[in-house]
Amino acid sequence: MADTRGHTLDPSLPEPRGHGLHLRPWDAGSDADAATWLRGCLDPEFQRWNTPLKQWADLSGARESLRARAREAEEGVAASFRVTDEESGTTLGHIGVNEINRPLRLARVGYWVLPEARGRGVATRALLLASRWAFTELGLHRLELGHALGHTASCRVAERCGYPSEGTLREAMFEAGRRDAFRDVHLHARLATDEEPAAYDGR
């Protein structure tokens, strides 16, 4: 089997900026980042659509989760960003370029938005930024995005960002809060050769 791990992500790569956002790496040593990560991952709307492989529910678990993200960056297999307002620096959510496969120039993207930041196009703007970064800075060719079937908000974000639907993956993720039952996943993808979507105007 081919080695899918890449080189350590270069810390000198520019942090994505634009659309009123600044994507910054999470800091595993920051109490504020750990508390925000905990709040985002325990949010009922997040848990409705996602079931993390490893469950945790306290600051200690949040810190370990962020340390794991940092290790993935060191191994070159993922990049995790804290989505912040470009002017105020306020944290609005998270976006990750995950499961980076260098030989195939492929990765999967995922995101969530804090409750108080929803309804402002944050996920759309962050996905546009992260996609451009992955194509230009990492040289990837294909980005995949999967969400639980029925998650219409995530479906709209994908389509606005140039990720057309490619079909349904049967029972490809856990049911909410369970590991003994599965649900279908709606698959979207975008290629580096696809036309760049227009800047999001918030509508």
TIKOL-510414 format. One record per residue (C-alpha): residue number from 0; x, y, z. Coordinates in pm, whole numbers, plus 50000, padded with zeros to 5 digits. Layout:
residues N
<r pos="NUM" c1="X" c2="Y" c3="Z"/>
...
//
This chain:
residues 203
<r pos="0" c1="50000" c2="50000" c3="50000"/>
<r pos="1" c1="50133" c2="50344" c3="49911"/>
<r pos="2" c1="50237" c2="50573" c3="50193"/>
<r pos="3" c1="49971" c2="50845" c3="50205"/>
<r pos="4" c1="50152" c2="51057" c3="50460"/>
<r pos="5" c1="50305" c2="51381" c3="50343"/>
<r pos="6" c1="50580" c2="51604" c3="50463"/>
<r pos="7" c1="50534" c2="51818" c3="50771"/>
<r pos="8" c1="50313" c2="52111" c3="50681"/>
<r pos="9" c1="50540" c2="52409" c3="50636"/>
<r pos="10" c1="50470" c2="52655" c3="50921"/>
<r pos="11" c1="50581" c2="52938" c3="50693"/>
<r pos="12" c1="50285" c2="52881" c3="50459"/>
<r pos="13" c1="50065" c2="53192" c3="50452"/>
<r pos="14" c1="49757" c2="53178" c3="50670"/>
<r pos="15" c1="49442" c2="53206" c3="50457"/>
<r pos="16" c1="49282" c2="53553" c3="50465"/>
<r pos="17" c1="48990" c2="53703" c3="50279"/>
<r pos="18" c1="48612" c2="53733" c3="50271"/>
<r pos="19" c1="48639" c2="53909" c3="50609"/>
<r pos="20" c1="48805" c2="53607" c3="50772"/>
<r pos="21" c1="49148" c2="53498" c3="50890"/>
<r pos="22" c1="49214" c2="53124" c3="50927"/>
<r pos="23" c1="49469" c2="53062" c3="51204"/>
<r pos="24" c1="49607" c2="52733" c3="51341"/>
<r pos="25" c1="49457" c2="52618" c3="51669"/>
<r pos="26" c1="49695" c2="52647" c3="51965"/>
<r pos="27" c1="49693" c2="52328" c3="52174"/>
<r pos="28" c1="49861" c2="52520" c3="52458"/>
<r pos="29" c1="49597" c2="52792" c3="52476"/>
<r pos="30" c1="49328" c2="52762" c3="52743"/>
<r pos="31" c1="49103" c2="52990" c3="52536"/>
<r pos="32" c1="49142" c2="52774" c3="52225"/>
<r pos="33" c1="49075" c2="52456" c3="52424"/>
<r pos="34" c1="48761" c2="52608" c3="52579"/>
<r pos="35" c1="48634" c2="52718" c3="52237"/>
<r pos="36" c1="48710" c2="52378" c3="52084"/>
<r pos="37" c1="48520" c2="52213" c3="52369"/>
<r pos="38" c1="48220" c2="52443" c3="52326"/>
<r pos="39" c1="48207" c2="52387" c3="51951"/>
<r pos="40" c1="48230" c2="52009" c3="51973"/>
<r pos="41" c1="47969" c2="51984" c3="52251"/>
<r pos="42" c1="47722" c2="52209" c3="52072"/>
<r pos="43" c1="47395" c2="52016" c3="52018"/>
<r pos="44" c1="47379" c2="52112" c3="51649"/>
<r pos="45" c1="47733" c2="51981" c3="51595"/>
<r pos="46" c1="47652" c2="51657" c3="51775"/>
<r pos="47" c1="47332" c2="51616" c3="51576"/>
<r pos="48" c1="47534" c2="51575" c3="51257"/>
<r pos="49" c1="47870" c2="51443" c3="51378"/>
<r pos="50" c1="47994" c2="51156" c3="51592"/>
<r pos="51" c1="48368" c2="51191" c3="51665"/>
<r pos="52" c1="48564" c2="50867" c3="51669"/>
<r pos="53" c1="48692" c2="50952" c3="52017"/>
<r pos="54" c1="48447" c2="51090" c3="52271"/>
<r pos="55" c1="48550" c2="51346" c3="52533"/>
<r pos="56" c1="48356" c2="51609" c3="52726"/>
<r pos="57" c1="48600" c2="51822" c3="52928"/>
<r pos="58" c1="48890" c2="52063" c3="52886"/>
<r pos="59" c1="49144" c2="51786" c3="52929"/>
<r pos="60" c1="48992" c2="51598" c3="52638"/>
<r pos="61" c1="48974" c2="51916" c3="52430"/>
<r pos="62" c1="49344" c2="51984" c3="52485"/>
<r pos="63" c1="49434" c2="51629" c3="52384"/>
<r pos="64" c1="49215" c2="51660" c3="52077"/>
<r pos="65" c1="49398" c2="51979" c3="51974"/>
<r pos="66" c1="49734" c2="51813" c3="52041"/>
<r pos="67" c1="49628" c2="51532" c3="51809"/>
<r pos="68" c1="49545" c2="51792" c3="51543"/>
<r pos="69" c1="49890" c2="51946" c3="51589"/>
<r pos="70" c1="50053" c2="51604" c3="51546"/>
<r pos="71" c1="49859" c2="51550" c3="51224"/>
<r pos="72" c1="49995" c2="51881" c3="51094"/>
<r pos="73" c1="50348" c2="51771" c3="51187"/>
<r pos="74" c1="50290" c2="51448" c3="50994"/>
<r pos="75" c1="50154" c2="51642" c3="50697"/>
<r pos="76" c1="49819" c2="51463" c3="50693"/>
<r pos="77" c1="49586" c2="51744" c3="50807"/>
<r pos="78" c1="49560" c2="52118" c3="50867"/>
<r pos="79" c1="49318" c2="52256" c3="51126"/>
<r pos="80" c1="49221" c2="52622" c3="51131"/>
<r pos="81" c1="49046" c2="52842" c3="51383"/>
<r pos="82" c1="48809" c2="53059" c3="51178"/>
<r pos="83" c1="48834" c2="53416" c3="51306"/>
<r pos="84" c1="48691" c2="53753" c3="51214"/>
<r pos="85" c1="48965" c2="53934" c3="51021"/>
<r pos="86" c1="48917" c2="54263" c3="51206"/>
<r pos="87" c1="48830" c2="54166" c3="51564"/>
<r pos="88" c1="49005" c2="53827" c3="51584"/>
<r pos="89" c1="48692" c2="53675" c3="51739"/>
<r pos="90" c1="48673" c2="53299" c3="51691"/>
<r pos="91" c1="48375" c2="53198" c3="51476"/>
<r pos="92" c1="48432" c2="52827" c3="51413"/>
<r pos="93" c1="48663" c2="52565" c3="51267"/>
<r pos="94" c1="48764" c2="52431" c3="50928"/>
<r pos="95" c1="49001" c2="52145" c3="50854"/>
<r pos="96" c1="49173" c2="52002" c3="50547"/>
<r pos="97" c1="49190" c2="51640" c3="50659"/>
<r pos="98" c1="49315" c2="51299" c3="50546"/>
<r pos="99" c1="49566" c2="51455" c3="50307"/>
<r pos="100" c1="49681" c2="51193" c3="50057"/>
<r pos="101" c1="49988" c2="51334" c3="49881"/>
<r pos="102" c1="50025" c2="51062" c3="49614"/>
<r pos="103" c1="49666" c2="51115" c3="49499"/>
<r pos="104" c1="49670" c2="51491" c3="49579"/>
<r pos="105" c1="49343" c2="51437" c3="49763"/>
<r pos="106" c1="49197" c2="51555" c3="50096"/>
<r pos="107" c1="48865" c2="51585" c3="50281"/>
<r pos="108" c1="48733" c2="51908" c3="50427"/>
<r pos="109" c1="48510" c2="51959" c3="50729"/>
<r pos="110" c1="48390" c2="52258" c3="50929"/>
<r pos="111" c1="48165" c2="52381" c3="51206"/>
<r pos="112" c1="48046" c2="52726" c3="51318"/>
<r pos="113" c1="47980" c2="52845" c3="51673"/>
<r pos="114" c1="47611" c2="52914" c3="51752"/>
<r pos="115" c1="47652" c2="53290" c3="51783"/>
<r pos="116" c1="47824" c2="53313" c3="51442"/>
<r pos="117" c1="47565" c2="53123" c3="51239"/>
<r pos="118" c1="47360" c2="53291" c3="50968"/>
<r pos="119" c1="47649" c2="53511" c3="50850"/>
<r pos="120" c1="47795" c2="53292" c3="50577"/>
<r pos="121" c1="48093" c2="53194" c3="50792"/>
<r pos="122" c1="48111" c2="52833" c3="50673"/>
<r pos="123" c1="48082" c2="52937" c3="50309"/>
<r pos="124" c1="48351" c2="53204" c3="50335"/>
<r pos="125" c1="48582" c2="52973" c3="50532"/>
<r pos="126" c1="48540" c2="52690" c3="50282"/>
<r pos="127" c1="48618" c2="52921" c3="49990"/>
<r pos="128" c1="48937" c2="53031" c3="50166"/>
<r pos="129" c1="49048" c2="52684" c3="50276"/>
<r pos="130" c1="48980" c2="52539" c3="49931"/>
<r pos="131" c1="49194" c2="52797" c3="49756"/>
<r pos="132" c1="49471" c2="52743" c3="50014"/>
<r pos="133" c1="49463" c2="52366" c3="49968"/>
<r pos="134" c1="49482" c2="52392" c3="49590"/>
<r pos="135" c1="49746" c2="52664" c3="49570"/>
<r pos="136" c1="49965" c2="52607" c3="49877"/>
<r pos="137" c1="49940" c2="52227" c3="49910"/>
<r pos="138" c1="49908" c2="52154" c3="49539"/>
<r pos="139" c1="49607" c2="51926" c3="49588"/>
<r pos="140" c1="49389" c2="51826" c3="49295"/>
<r pos="141" c1="49067" c2="51701" c3="49457"/>
<r pos="142" c1="48886" c2="51801" c3="49775"/>
<r pos="143" c1="48596" c2="51594" c3="49906"/>
<r pos="144" c1="48323" c2="51704" c3="50143"/>
<r pos="145" c1="48080" c2="51461" c3="50304"/>
<r pos="146" c1="47786" c2="51537" c3="50530"/>
<r pos="147" c1="47507" c2="51334" c3="50683"/>
<r pos="148" c1="47213" c2="51292" c3="50448"/>
<r pos="149" c1="46952" c2="51551" c3="50539"/>
<r pos="150" c1="47197" c2="51818" c3="50652"/>
<r pos="151" c1="47062" c2="52075" c3="50409"/>
<r pos="152" c1="47263" c2="52368" c3="50548"/>
<r pos="153" c1="47592" c2="52189" c3="50483"/>
<r pos="154" c1="47467" c2="52087" c3="50139"/>
<r pos="155" c1="47402" c2="52452" c3="50050"/>
<r pos="156" c1="47748" c2="52554" c3="50172"/>
<r pos="157" c1="47909" c2="52288" c3="49953"/>
<r pos="158" c1="47717" c2="52391" c3="49643"/>
<r pos="159" c1="47788" c2="52763" c3="49694"/>
<r pos="160" c1="48160" c2="52682" c3="49715"/>
<r pos="161" c1="48173" c2="52488" c3="49389"/>
<r pos="162" c1="48138" c2="52138" c3="49535"/>
<r pos="163" c1="47867" c2="51966" c3="49328"/>
<r pos="164" c1="47695" c2="51656" c3="49455"/>
<r pos="165" c1="47852" c2="51329" c3="49341"/>
<r pos="166" c1="47610" c2="51087" c3="49504"/>
<r pos="167" c1="47533" c2="50907" c3="49827"/>
<r pos="168" c1="47767" c2="50684" c3="50025"/>
<r pos="169" c1="47560" c2="50418" c3="50197"/>
<r pos="170" c1="47603" c2="50395" c3="50576"/>
<r pos="171" c1="47940" c2="50572" c3="50564"/>
<r pos="172" c1="47922" c2="50746" c3="50903"/>
<r pos="173" c1="47786" c2="50680" c3="51252"/>
<r pos="174" c1="47440" c2="50782" c3="51358"/>
<r pos="175" c1="47439" c2="51076" c3="51599"/>
<r pos="176" c1="47586" c2="50970" c3="51933"/>
<r pos="177" c1="47611" c2="50602" c3="51837"/>
<r pos="178" c1="47872" c2="50355" c3="51720"/>
<r pos="179" c1="47641" c2="50062" c3="51660"/>
<r pos="180" c1="47437" c2="50220" c3="51380"/>
<r pos="181" c1="47521" c2="50399" c3="51058"/>
<r pos="182" c1="47372" c2="50662" c3="50827"/>
<r pos="183" c1="47421" c2="50766" c3="50468"/>
<r pos="184" c1="47657" c2="51042" c3="50360"/>
<r pos="185" c1="47601" c2="51293" c3="50082"/>
<r pos="186" c1="47931" c2="51330" c3="49891"/>
<r pos="187" c1="48043" c2="51653" c3="49723"/>
<r pos="188" c1="48379" c2="51727" c3="49561"/>
<r pos="189" c1="48571" c2="52004" c3="49390"/>
<r pos="190" c1="48873" c2="51983" c3="49159"/>
<r pos="191" c1="49159" c2="52228" c3="49123"/>
<r pos="192" c1="49063" c2="52258" c3="48756"/>
<r pos="193" c1="48702" c2="52357" c3="48835"/>
<r pos="194" c1="48605" c2="52720" c3="48789"/>
<r pos="195" c1="48658" c2="52931" c3="49100"/>
<r pos="196" c1="48320" c2="53027" c3="49252"/>
<r pos="197" c1="48234" c2="53394" c3="49272"/>
<r pos="198" c1="48296" c2="53572" c3="49601"/>
<r pos="199" c1="48012" c2="53500" c3="49840"/>
<r pos="200" c1="47780" c2="53800" c3="49883"/>
<r pos="201" c1="47592" c2="53662" c3="50185"/>
<r pos="202" c1="47268" c2="53579" c3="50008"/>
//
